[in-house]
Amino acid sequence: MTSRPTTLGQLRASGWESIPVKEEVRRNAARRISGGLPIVDGVVGYEDTVLPQLENALLAGHDVIFLGERGQAKTRIIRSLTGLLDEWIPCIAGSEILDDPYRPVSRYARDLVAEHGDDTAVEWVHRDFRFGEKLATPDTSIADLIGEVDPIRVAEGRYLSDELTLHYGLVPRTNRGIFAINELPDLAERIQVGLLNVLEERDVQIRGYKIRLPLDVLLVASANPEDYTNRGRIITPLKDRFGAQIRTHYPLDVATEIAVVDQEAVLFSGNGVRVEVPPYMAQIVATISHLARQSPHINQRSGVSVRLSVANYETLVASAVRRALRLREPEAVPRISDLDALVASTSGKVEIETIDEGRDGQVVERLIQAAVLTVFKATVPSERLRDAVSDFDGEGDRVVHAGDDIPAARFVEALGQLPALEALVLSIAGEESPAAVASATEFVLEGLHLAKRLNKDAAGNRATYRAR
């Protein structure tokens, strides 16, 4: 910081050039694209859909609105756009709206430059401070976004018509930066008009006093497509202000959903317990979300967020860790019996549409069962099922007990009497640790039951599998 110019004269001598914020973003976006880097970081699954549209919009210098249901990374993308700003830019020292030293727009900055000329103090602002964000709510006011007369400044002796009496709102304070409005349709129409004036007409009226504010702002917004397109809650001039309308979406396949979960989930660690999640269990969690997005029992207008998969994954691991701690086992590997814990983490994240009250749990349970069967059919070769089932058809009542409180070693003992099932389980487990074997055993048994190859007697958190 000490090597940067500290006065307007030094800034001119350094050769620094001022460019509009959209040109600044365009230039940095072009560098990322030509360098083979993603336009924004931390976003998975949009490489061939959303991000190319965003690149086009930024290179075109357009304001952008993202349309999508909840949990589609709209806010993450918007906040990541700050990475396309220059790391540091100069502004008039003390300016509330980050006045450009070469083209000040506020009364404070203009007066300062007129008085001190090249000796006007300049300070440098980091790009993190050039981002403003507002969640649109019905009670959002012009004062929040544009500004209000500060009574304290009036009491100090200034006239009410003096621009210096203004306390600037969020939009002016984001001058030379990126301003984001989340859930734009929730903004009252009269506030939309005020926002349009400051962004398009470049003037505002506050308490009857009209001032011009030629702000330099990149406007980004988000909205639910139903609110934005069908209910007419956006005034036409403001809708026309956006040069690009980009539709986001949920992960298009299970593999992408798992990649998002791996990136976002925060798992338990410590207490001497090692956590290992088998691929098929992760696939079940992701498949639950995919099936929920197709279910007629789930309100699709409210969406099924990716946060559902993340929460379910974390809950699944927590259930496995809880069992390992109670049984004093060194390894926690989630099992089918741990899926019962997902009812709690799922019910609060989806809107279930049922005629009878109290059936929410049944809807979630059916989703879980359908996900297990889907993953089982994709994982286990059908030609190996007959031999595994035949193990239960021998003399005596051959059964296998399962449950979230049964030690892993019990499953290893039970498999010793069922050689074909043991061979299938070991091929799926991929290792011979008791915890991994226990997880694979429950997976195969539940899959055989859902495929109508075995009977299952369930009571509480215990289950017994036997021949049909």
C-alpha positions in Angstrom: 0.0 0.0 0.0 2.9 2.4 0.7 4.0 2.2 -2.9 0.6 3.3 -4.3 -0.2 7.0 -5.0 -1.7 8.8 -2.1 -2.7 12.1 -3.9 -4.6 12.9 -7.1 -1.4 14.4 -8.6 0.6 11.3 -7.9 -2.2 9.1 -9.3 -2.1 11.1 -12.6 1.6 10.8 -12.7 1.5 7.1 -12.2 -0.5 6.6 -15.5 -3.4 4.9 -13.8 -6.5 4.9 -16.0 -10.1 4.9 -14.9 -12.5 2.6 -16.7 -16.2 1.8 -16.0 -16.9 -1.2 -13.8 -18.5 -3.2 -16.6 -15.4 -2.7 -18.8 -13.3 -3.7 -15.8 -15.3 -6.9 -15.4 -15.2 -7.6 -19.1 -11.5 -7.2 -19.2 -10.9 -9.6 -16.3 -13.4 -12.1 -17.6 -11.7 -12.2 -20.9 -8.4 -12.9 -19.2 -9.9 -15.8 -17.3 -11.5 -17.3 -20.4 -8.4 -17.0 -22.5 -6.4 -18.6 -19.6 -8.7 -21.6 -19.4 -10.0 -20.6 -16.0 -13.6 -20.8 -14.8 -15.4 -17.5 -14.8 -16.4 -18.0 -11.2 -15.0 -20.5 -8.6 -16.8 -23.1 -6.5 -19.7 -23.8 -8.9 -20.2 -27.4 -10.0 -22.4 -28.7 -12.9 -22.9 -25.5 -14.9 -19.8 -25.8 -17.1 -21.9 -26.4 -20.3 -25.1 -24.6 -19.5 -25.1 -21.6 -17.1 -21.5 -20.4 -17.2 -21.2 -20.0 -21.0 -24.3 -17.7 -20.9 -22.8 -15.8 -18.0 -19.5 -15.4 -20.0 -21.5 -14.0 -22.9 -23.4 -11.6 -20.7 -20.3 -10.2 -19.0 -18.3 -9.9 -22.2 -21.3 -8.0 -23.6 -21.4 -5.7 -20.6 -24.9 -6.6 -19.6 -26.7 -6.5 -16.3 -27.8 -10.0 -15.4 -30.8 -11.7 -13.7 -30.6 -15.3 -12.6 -33.9 -17.2 -12.7 -34.1 -20.4 -10.7 -35.6 -22.3 -7.7 -33.9 -22.3 -4.3 -30.6 -24.1 -3.9 -29.3 -23.6 -7.4 -26.2 -21.6 -6.5 -27.6 -18.2 -7.7 -26.3 -16.3 -4.7 -22.9 -18.1 -4.8 -22.4 -17.2 -8.5 -23.4 -13.5 -7.8 -21.0 -13.2 -4.8 -18.2 -14.9 -6.8 -18.4 -12.1 -9.4 -16.3 -9.9 -7.1 -13.3 -12.0 -8.3 -13.7 -10.3 -11.7 -13.0 -6.9 -10.2 -9.5 -5.4 -10.0 -8.0 -6.2 -6.6 -7.5 -2.5 -5.7 -8.8 0.8 -7.1 -8.3 4.4 -5.9 -11.0 6.7 -4.7 -11.3 10.1 -3.1 -10.4 9.7 0.5 -13.4 9.8 2.8 -15.9 9.4 0.0 -19.0 7.4 1.0 -19.7 6.3 -2.5 -16.1 5.6 -3.7 -15.8 8.6 -6.0 -13.6 8.1 -9.0 -10.7 10.6 -8.4 -10.9 11.6 -12.1 -14.7 11.9 -12.2 -16.2 12.6 -8.8 -20.0 12.6 -8.6 -20.8 13.4 -5.0 -20.9 16.9 -3.7 -18.3 16.0 -1.0 -15.8 14.8 -3.5 -16.3 17.6 -6.0 -15.8 20.2 -3.4 -12.7 18.4 -2.1 -11.1 18.3 -5.6 -12.0 21.9 -6.3 -10.3 23.0 -3.1 -7.2 20.9 -3.1 -6.6 20.0 -6.7 -3.7 17.6 -7.2 -3.2 17.5 -3.5 -6.5 15.8 -2.9 -6.0 12.7 -0.8 -6.6 9.3 -2.5 -7.2 6.0 -0.8 -7.3 2.5 -2.2 -10.2 0.2 -1.9 -10.2 -3.7 -2.0 -12.6 -5.4 -4.4 -14.3 -7.1 -1.4 -15.7 -3.7 -0.4 -17.1 -3.0 -3.9 -20.0 -5.5 -3.5 -23.4 -4.6 -2.2 -26.3 -7.0 -1.6 -29.9 -6.6 -0.5 -32.6 -9.2 0.0 -35.7 -7.7 -1.4 -38.6 -7.7 1.1 -41.9 -5.9 0.9 -40.8 -3.4 3.6 -37.6 -2.4 1.7 -37.7 1.4 1.3 -36.1 4.0 -0.9 -34.0 5.0 2.1 -32.5 1.5 2.1 -31.6 1.5 -1.5 -31.0 5.1 -2.5 -30.7 7.2 0.6 -32.4 9.5 3.1 -31.9 13.0 4.6 -29.8 12.7 7.8 -31.4 14.8 10.5 -28.2 15.1 12.4 -26.5 16.7 9.4 -29.5 19.1 9.1 -29.2 19.9 12.9 -25.5 20.8 12.3 -26.7 23.8 10.3 -26.9 22.7 6.7 -29.9 23.5 4.6 -32.3 20.6 3.8 -31.7 21.1 0.1 -27.9 20.7 0.6 -26.7 17.4 -0.9 -24.4 17.0 2.0 -27.4 16.3 4.2 -27.9 13.0 2.5 -27.1 9.6 4.0 -26.6 7.4 0.9 -28.3 4.0 0.6 -26.9 0.7 -0.6 -26.9 1.4 -4.3 -24.8 4.7 -4.2 -22.5 3.1 -1.7 -21.8 0.4 -4.3 -20.7 2.9 -6.9 -18.0 1.5 -9.1 -18.9 -2.0 -8.0 -21.5 -4.8 -8.2 -24.9 -4.4 -6.6 -27.1 -7.5 -6.2 -30.8 -7.8 -5.3 -32.0 -11.3 -4.3 -35.6 -12.2 -4.9 -36.2 -9.1 -7.0 -40.0 -9.7 -7.4 -40.6 -9.1 -3.7 -39.5 -5.5 -4.2 -42.6 -3.1 -4.1 -43.3 -1.5 -7.5 -42.8 2.0 -6.2 -39.3 1.0 -5.0 -38.6 -0.7 -8.4 -39.4 2.7 -10.0 -36.9 4.4 -7.7 -34.3 1.8 -8.5 -34.9 2.3 -12.2 -34.4 6.0 -11.9 -31.0 5.8 -10.2 -29.8 3.1 -12.6 -31.2 4.4 -15.9 -32.2 8.1 -15.5 -29.3 8.7 -13.1 -31.3 11.0 -10.8 -33.2 10.5 -7.6 -35.6 12.6 -5.5 -35.2 12.4 -1.8 -37.7 14.4 0.4 -38.5 16.5 -2.7 -34.8 17.4 -3.4 -33.6 16.2 -6.8 -30.0 15.3 -7.3 -28.1 13.6 -10.1 -26.1 10.6 -9.3 -24.4 9.2 -12.4 -23.5 5.9 -10.7 -21.2 3.3 -12.3 -22.8 0.0 -11.2 -23.1 -3.6 -12.5 -26.6 -4.7 -11.5 -27.2 -8.4 -10.8 -30.4 -9.9 -9.5 -32.0 -13.3 -8.7 -35.6 -14.4 -8.8 -37.9 -17.4 -8.8 -39.0 -18.0 -12.4 -42.6 -18.3 -11.3 -42.6 -14.9 -9.6 -40.7 -13.3 -12.4 -42.6 -14.5 -15.4 -46.1 -15.4 -14.4 -47.3 -13.1 -11.7 -46.3 -9.8 -13.3 -44.5 -8.5 -10.2 -41.7 -6.8 -12.2 -42.3 -3.4 -13.8 -41.6 -3.6 -17.5 -38.9 -0.9 -17.6 -36.9 -2.6 -14.9 -37.2 -6.0 -16.6 -36.0 -4.4 -19.8 -32.9 -3.1 -17.8 -31.4 -6.5 -17.7 -29.4 -7.4 -20.8 -29.2 -11.1 -19.9 -31.7 -13.5 -18.3 -30.0 -16.7 -17.3 -31.9 -19.9 -16.2 -30.2 -22.0 -13.5 -31.0 -25.6 -12.8 -30.5 -28.5 -10.4 -27.7 -31.0 -11.1 -28.6 -32.9 -14.2 -27.2 -36.3 -13.0 -26.4 -38.1 -9.8 -22.6 -37.8 -10.3 -22.9 -34.0 -10.4 -25.1 -34.0 -7.3 -22.4 -36.1 -5.5 -19.7 -33.7 -6.6 -21.6 -30.8 -5.1 -22.1 -32.8 -1.9 -18.5 -33.6 -1.6 -17.6 -29.9 -2.0 -20.2 -28.6 0.5 -20.7 -31.2 3.2 -18.9 -30.7 6.5 -18.4 -34.1 8.1 -17.6 -35.2 11.7 -13.9 -35.8 12.4 -12.0 -36.7 15.6 -12.6 -38.9 18.6 -10.5 -41.6 17.0 -13.3 -42.6 14.5 -12.5 -42.9 10.8 -15.3 -42.1 8.5 -15.7 -43.9 5.1 -18.8 -43.5 2.9 -19.2 -46.2 0.3 -20.0 -45.0 -3.2 -23.4 -46.7 -3.2 -24.5 -44.8 -0.1 -23.5 -41.5 -1.5 -25.5 -42.4 -4.7 -28.5 -43.2 -2.6 -28.4 -39.8 -1.0 -28.2 -38.1 -4.3 -30.8 -40.3 -5.9 -33.3 -39.4 -3.1 -33.1 -35.7 -4.2 -33.4 -36.6 -7.9 -36.5 -38.7 -7.3 -38.0 -36.0 -5.1 -37.7 -33.6 -8.0 -39.9 -35.9 -10.0 -42.3 -36.9 -7.3 -46.0 -35.8 -7.6 -46.1 -35.7 -3.8 -43.4 -33.0 -3.6 -44.3 -29.3 -4.5 -42.0 -28.8 -7.5 -42.7 -25.0 -7.6 -40.8 -24.5 -4.3 -38.0 -26.8 -5.6 -35.9 -29.5 -4.0 -32.6 -27.7 -3.1 -29.2 -29.3 -3.4 -29.0 -28.4 0.3 -31.3 -31.4 0.8 -28.5 -33.7 -0.5 -25.9 -32.0 1.6 -28.0 -32.2 4.8 -28.9 -35.8 4.2 -25.3 -36.7 3.6 -24.2 -35.0 6.8 -27.0 -36.7 8.7 -26.2 -40.1 7.3 -22.5 -39.8 8.4 -23.6 -38.5 11.8 -25.8 -41.5 12.3 -22.9 -43.8 11.5 -20.5 -41.9 13.7 -23.0 -42.1 16.6 -23.2 -45.9 16.3 -19.4 -46.2 16.1 -19.0 -44.1 19.3 -21.6 -46.1 21.2 -20.2 -49.4 20.1 -16.6 -48.2 20.4 -15.8 -49.1 16.9 -12.8 -47.4 15.2 -14.6 -47.0 11.8 -17.9 -45.4 10.9 -19.4 -46.6 7.6 -23.0 -45.6 6.9 -25.5 -48.4 6.4 -29.0 -48.8 5.1 -30.3 -48.7 8.6 -28.9 -45.2 9.0 -31.2 -44.0 6.2 -34.0 -43.8 8.8 -32.3 -40.7 10.2 -32.9 -38.9 6.9 -36.6 -38.5 7.5 -35.9 -35.7 9.9 -33.4 -33.9 7.6 -35.6 -34.4 4.5 -39.0 -33.4 5.9 -37.9 -29.8 6.7 -36.4 -29.1 3.3 -39.3 -30.2 0.9 -42.9 -29.2 0.7 -44.9 -32.4 0.8 -48.3 -32.4 -0.8 -50.5 -35.0 0.7 -54.3 -35.2 1.3 -54.0 -36.8 4.7 -52.0 -35.0 7.5 -49.3 -37.0 9.2 -48.2 -38.9 6.0 -45.1 -36.8 5.4 -42.9 -39.5 6.9 -44.4 -42.1 4.6 -43.7 -40.1 1.5 -40.0 -39.7 2.6 -39.7 -43.4 3.4 -41.0 -44.3 -0.1 -38.5 -41.9 -1.7 -35.7 -43.6 0.3 -36.8 -47.1 -0.7 -37.1 -46.1 -4.3 -33.6 -44.6 -4.2 -32.1 -47.8 -2.6 -33.7 -50.0 -5.2 -32.6 -47.8 -8.0 -29.0 -47.8 -6.9 -29.1 -51.5 -6.1 -30.2 -52.4 -9.6 -27.4 -50.2 -11.0 -24.8 -51.6 -8.7 -25.4 -55.3 -8.3 -25.4 -57.6 -11.4 -28.8 -59.4 -11.6 -27.2 -62.7 -12.5 -25.5 -62.9 -9.1 -28.8 -62.4 -7.1 -30.0 -66.0 -7.5 -27.0 -67.6 -5.8 -27.2 -65.1 -2.9 -30.9 -65.8 -2.4 -30.3 -69.6 -2.5 -28.2 -69.3 0.7 -31.4 -68.6 2.6 -33.2 -71.7 1.1 -31.1 -74.3 2.8 -32.1 -76.4 5.8 -33.2 -74.5 8.9 -34.4 -71.0 9.2 -31.4 -69.0 7.9 -31.8 -65.3 8.8 -29.7 -62.2 9.0 -30.3 -59.6 11.6 -29.6 -55.9 10.8 -30.0 -52.6 12.6 -28.1 -49.5 13.5 -27.1 -50.8 16.9 -25.7 -54.2 15.7 -21.9 -54.4 15.9 -20.1 -54.8 12.5 -18.5 -58.1 13.7 -21.9 -59.7 13.9 -22.4 -59.3 10.1 -19.0 -60.9 9.5 -20.1 -63.9 11.6 -23.5 -64.2 9.8 -21.9 -64.2 6.4 -19.8 -67.2 7.4 -22.9 -69.3 7.0 -23.9 -67.8 3.6 -21.0 -68.3 1.2 -22.7 -66.9 -2.0 -24.0 -63.9 -0.2 -20.6 -63.4 1.4 -18.9 -63.4 -2.0 -21.4 -60.8 -3.4 -21.0 -58.6 -0.3 -17.2 -58.6 -0.4 -17.2 -57.7 -4.1 -19.3 -54.7 -3.3 -17.6 -53.7 -0.1 -14.2 -53.6 -1.8 -12.5 -54.3 1.5 -12.8 -56.7 4.4 -13.0 -54.3 7.3 -16.0 -55.3 9.5 -17.7 -51.8 9.1 -17.5 -51.9 5.3 -18.8 -55.5 5.2 -21.7 -54.6 7.5 -22.6 -51.7 5.3 -22.5 -53.8 2.1 -24.4 -56.6 3.7 -27.3 -54.3 4.7 -27.3 -52.8 1.2 -27.5 -56.2 -0.5 -30.2 -57.5 1.9 -32.4 -54.4 1.6 -32.0 -54.5 -2.2 -33.0 -58.1 -2.3 -36.0 -57.3 -0.2 -37.1 -54.4 -2.3 -36.6 -56.5 -5.4 -39.0 -59.0 -3.8 -36.4 -61.7 -3.4 -36.3 -61.8 0.5 -38.8 -61.1 3.2 -38.1 -58.5 5.8 -39.5 -58.3 9.3 -39.0 -54.8 10.8 -39.5 -53.7 14.4 -38.2 -50.4 15.6 -34.6 -50.0 14.5 -34.1 -53.7 13.9 -34.8 -55.8 10.8 -34.6 -59.5 10.1 -34.1 -60.8 6.5 -35.3 -64.4 5.6 -36.3 -66.4 2.6 -39.7 -65.7 1.0 
